Amino acid sequence: MGSNQPFSFFEDGVYIPPDSIFEVAKNYWADADAQKINLGQGAYRDEFGQPWVLPCVRMAKQMLKEKEEQGHEYLPITGLTAFREKAVELVFSGSKALAEQRIASCQSLSGTGALHLTGFALRRSNPSAKTVYITDPTWPNHKLLFTSLGYEVKEVPYYRDGGFDYASYVAALREAEPMSVLVLHACAHNPTGCDPSKEEWKEIMSVIREKRLFPVIDSAYLGFNSGSVEDDAWLIRYIVDELDLEAAVCLSFAKNMGLYGERVGLVALVTKTPELAITMNSIIANVQRATISTPPLYGARIAATVLQSPELQAQWRSDLKLMSGRIRAMREKLYDELVRLRSPRDWSFIVKQSGMFGYTGLNARQITYLRDEHHIHMAVTGRISIAALNDRNVAHVAVALDQAVRNIQ
């Protein structure tokens, strides 16, 4: 550095491009066209294309107001006790692990925070586990998150020709380094919407046991996928109850309660013994203290109120069926429109996939064409949010998709 050059402590910093998903939202809001559609963001929209506050959440907020629970004091480091207890009970009710007090838990900043706490806690409890395996493709934050924690992240092939690539996935797991971490999607795989069958899961888990891989189960869509929390949590219960394996379960209530901005989540670590659960509780509390100190209060109060009240929980389950049912209906309508247009492609994968997202397989040029010519904004991966479709825009989206595959190679 020359003597006339001002010194900056940040001079070795390298610019990092914006997050692609949030960039989609930015471009959408900058688009002045009245017919613009945002298929990028993973947030439920109602039949009018508007954000939807779940009735159970409205009821919970009213109950909190009436009880005058409006204080703003700090929560304990591990979060709101009532929320932690009810969230764990929701997933593990009747489980031997719960009865034997073998589950450590901590409230987190939604699913991202739960994954971060898990990765951090595993570094503390098992430093020899240096590799994390994720699916290819997967939610982009998986790689960023675990890489930032110092893990080597390796991708396992998961998707091919519109479906789950079972053979390649299992073959890759057989070559995995023993005692590594493996990220699994409990249901509604993000971004593909392609889940293994129960029989395939059983074969996959036999390989995981053989290789002694530690499952981290990203559970962002329980109840939001099928309409039933219990059905969507099948993999968790199979791993914990039937196989008696240790695991980390990373919960988010962003999607299934619509608490996106409240950042309500939980990590549950299932251990072999009650003593290990006590140890892991201390570790995740220490990790929480080192990062955010204590988690947010209001969203946890809402979720706890819903889960504590039989009336509100019944309403919540009804809300889940409504949301998941509307998403399935929009899948069918989009597919029917594309068939009606005699689009030169087999679009049947749209109705075979499940959950909030559809994985279109469109390339970068087709995605740019959709944005520039039809004002349809979507992720660069070709993932679309089925929840953003409604009766007023689905025909337009179908026409645009059809024209994209006809006109752009």
N, C-alpha and C positions, 0 to 999 in steps of 0.2 A: 504493500500500500504506500503510495506517495505521501510525502509530508503534507501536501496541500489537500489531500483527500479526507473528508470528514469520516470519522470512525463510526460504524454502526455495529451493535451487538448482533444484529439480525442479518448481516450481510451474506451469510452462507445459507439463508433460507431459500427454498425452492418453491415456486408457486404451485399449488395443488388445484387442479381443475375442480369446478363445482360438482357436487353430488348429482348424478344424472337424473334421479327421480325428482329431486327438488327443483332441478333445472326445468323439467317438464312442466311443473306447476308454474314456475316463473314465466315461461314462454306462453302458457295458457292465459295467464292474467294480462300479459302484454298484447294478446291477440284481440283486436277490436271487432272481429266478426261476430254478429249476433248469434250465429249458429255453431259457434265453437263448442267442442266437446273435450273434456279432460278424461281420458281413459288410463291415465298414468298413476294417479294417487290411489293408494289402498284404503279408501274410506267409503263406507256404505252411504248410498244416496237413496231417497225414497222414489216413488213412482213419478214424482214431479222434478226429479233431479236435485232435490234439496237435502242438506244435512238433516239427519233424523235423530232427535233425542228420544231414546227408548222410553215408553210409558213407565216401565219399572224405575227408571232413573228419575223421571219427573216425580213419581210418588216418593222415592227415597229423599229427594231434595226437599219436598214439602214436609216430610216427617222430621228431617233434621232442623228445618226452620221452626217447626212447632215445638220441638224439644229445646230450641234455643242453643243448639250445639254449634255456636258460631265462634268459639275461641280459636286463637291462632298460635297456641303454644307448640313448642317442639315435640315431635314424637320421639319415642325411644329410638336408638340407633337401628334396631331391626324392624321398626315400623309399628303400625297400629295392631295391637295384640288381637283384637276381635277380627280384623281382616285376615291376618295370618292364619288364625285358627280355622276360620270358615273356608278360606281358600284351600287350605290343606285338606280339610274334611271333604270339600267338594270333589276333589280328585281321588282321595285315598280312603273315603268312607268304607269301613268294613275290611280294610287292608290289614294284614298281619303286621306290616311295617309300622303302621300308625298305632295299632294296639300295643306294640312292643316299644314305642317311643324311639323309633330308629330314623326319624325324619327331622333334619335340621331345616329351618326356614328363615327367610328374610324378605321383607318388602323391598321392591326394587323400582327403578324408573322404567316401568313397562317391560316389554320383552327384551329390549336392548340392554337395559340395566341388569336384568336377570342373567343374561348371557355373559355380560361383563363380570358380574360378581362371581359367576361360576368359573370362568376362565382364571380369574385372579385367585380364587380359593383353591383351585386345583394346582396352581403353581406353588402355593404354599404347602399343600398337603402331599403332593407327589411331584417333586421337581424333575424326576426322571421322565415324566410324560412331556415330551417336547414337540410332538406332532399332533395336529388336529386335521381330521379328514372331513371334508364337506362335499356335497353333491355338486356336479357340474351339469346344469346351472344350479344356482341357489340364490337366496336373498343376498344382494351385494354386501350388506353389512357384516355377514358372517366372516368373510375373508378379512375385511378391514379391521374388525373387532379383535379377532384372535391374533392377527399379525401384530397389531399394536401392543398386544400383551407379551410379545416375544416368542410366540409359537411359530413353528414352520407349518404352514397351511398347505395341504395337498388336496387336489380335487379328484373325485371319483366319478366316472361317467354314469349318468343317471337317465338321460332322455335321448330317444331316437325315434324318428318317423311318427311323431305325434303321441308317443306313449312312453311308459316306464321301460327302460332298458335293463331288464332283470339280469340277463346273462352277463353283461359287461359290468354291472354294479357288483354282483357277487364275486366275479372273477377278480376284480380290483381289491375287494375286501380281503380275499384270500392272500393277497400279496402285501397287505398292510403290515406296518411295524407293530409287533405286539406291545401291549400296554400303552397304546395311544388313545387319543380322544376322538370320538366319532359323533358328529352332529346329525341327529335324526329329526325329521319333521313328523310330529304326532299325527297330523292329517292335513289335507289341503296343501300339498307341497307348493311352496313358493319358489319359483314363479310358474311351474308347469301345470299344477293342478292334477298331477298324475301320482297316485298313491299305490304302493304295493297291495296286493290282496292279503288277506290274513294268512293264507298258506305260504305266500311268498315271504311275508314278514317272519314266519316261523323258521323258514330256511335261512333267511338273513341273520336272524338272531342266533342260530346254531353256529354260524361262522363267527359272529361277534363273541360268543362264549369261547370258542376255540382259540381265537386270537387274543382274548382277554382285553378287548377294547372297552373303553368306558363310554357309555351312551349319554350324550347330552341331548335331551328331547325338547326341541323348540316347539312350544305348545301355544301358538298365537291365536288359534282359531277354534278352541274347544266349544262345541255347541253351535258355532257360526257356520260350520261346514255342513253337517247333516241335520241340524236342528236339535240334536241330542248331545249333551255334554258327555254322557256315559258312553255313547257309541263312538264319539270322537276321541275319547280317552282310552280306547281299547288297548292301544299299543303300550301305553304307560302301565296299565294294570297287568298286561301280559308279562312285561319285563320285570316288574316289581313283585307281583304276587305269584305268577306261575313259574317264572324262571328264578326268582329270588336273587336278582342281581342288584348291585348298587347302580345308582343312576342320578343324574341331575335333571329336574323338570323345571323348565323356564316358562312361566305363565305370563300372559298378557291379558288384560281386560279392556284393551283399546278397541278391538273389533267386536267382541261378544257383548260388551256393555256400551259400546259407542263412546268410551271415555278416552278418546284419542289424545286430547291436549292435557288431560289430568295425569297421564303417565303412571298408570296403576299396574303394577306387576309383582311377581313373587318368584323367588327361586326356592325350590325344595330339593334338598340333598338326601337321598335315601342311602343309609349306611348299613353295615353288617351288624352293628351292635349299638345299644343305647349310649354306651360310653363314647363311641366314635361320633354319634350325633351331637353330644355335648361339645366335643372337640370342634366339630365342623361349625356348630353354632357360634363358637367363640371366634373362629377364623373368618367366617363371613361377616360377623359384626365388626371385626377389626378392619376388614377390607372396605366395608361400608363407611366406617369412620374416616378412612384414608381417602375416600373419594368424594362422597356427597354429605357425609356426617350423619344426616337424618333424612328420611324420605318425605315427600309431600303428604299433607294431611287430608285435604278435602276429598279428593278422589277415592282415597282409601275408606273414608267414612261412608261415601255413597255405596261403594261395592260391599262393604260390611253390612250396611243397612239392608241391601237387597238380599244378601245371602243369609242374614239372620232372621228375616221375616218370612214365614211360610206363604203369606199372601203375595209379597213382592217377588219371592223366588218363583212362585207359580206364574206370575205375570212375566217374569224374565224368560222363563222357558217358552211361553207363548210368543214373546218377542223374537226369540231365536228362531222359532219355526217360521214366523212371518218373513224374517230377513233371508234365511236360507232358502225358503220356498220361492221368494221373489227372484233370487239370483238364479235358481234352477230354471224358473220360467223364462228368464231373459236369455239364458243359454239356448233354450229350445227355440225361442222366437228368432234369435240371430241366425241360428242354423237353418230354420225354415225359410227365412228371407233369402239366404244365400242359395238354397236349393231352388227356390222360386226363380231366382235370377239365372239359374243354370251356370253358376260360377265354375270356371274350369279348374276346379281343385276339389279334393275330398276334404270337406270341412267337418266331418263327423267327430273329429277329436274334440270339438267345442262342447258337445253333449257328453262325451266320455270323460272329460276332465271334471274336476269338482272344486268347490271353494270359490273364493272371491275372484281369482284370476284365471285368465285364459292365455295360453301360450300359443301365439299364432304362427311362429316360424317365419314371419316377414323379415326381409333384409333391410339394411340401413337405407337404401335408396327408396324402397317402398314406404318406409316409415316417414322419410322426409317428404315424399309425395303426398302422403295423407295429411301431413301438417300444412304444407304449403298450398295444396289445391283444395282440400276439404276441411281444413281447420280442425282436424282430429289430432290431438296430442297424446302421445303414448311413449312408453319407455323404449330406449334404444335396443333392448333385448327382444322386442316384439311382444312383450307381456301387456295385456289389457285388463282393466278392471271391469269385470262383468257387472259389478254392483253399480257402475256408473251408467248402465244402459236402462232405458225405460221405453214405454210405448211410443213416446214422441220422437225419440232419436234413433231407435234401433234400425229402422228402415234406411235412414241416411247412412248409418255406419256400415250396414250390409252393402249398400251400393258402392260406398267408398272402398271397402275391402275388395269387392269384386273388381272394380276398376284398377286398383293397385296391382292385383295379380295378373290382370289382363294386359295392362299397359307397361308395367315396369318389371323387367327381368332381374 
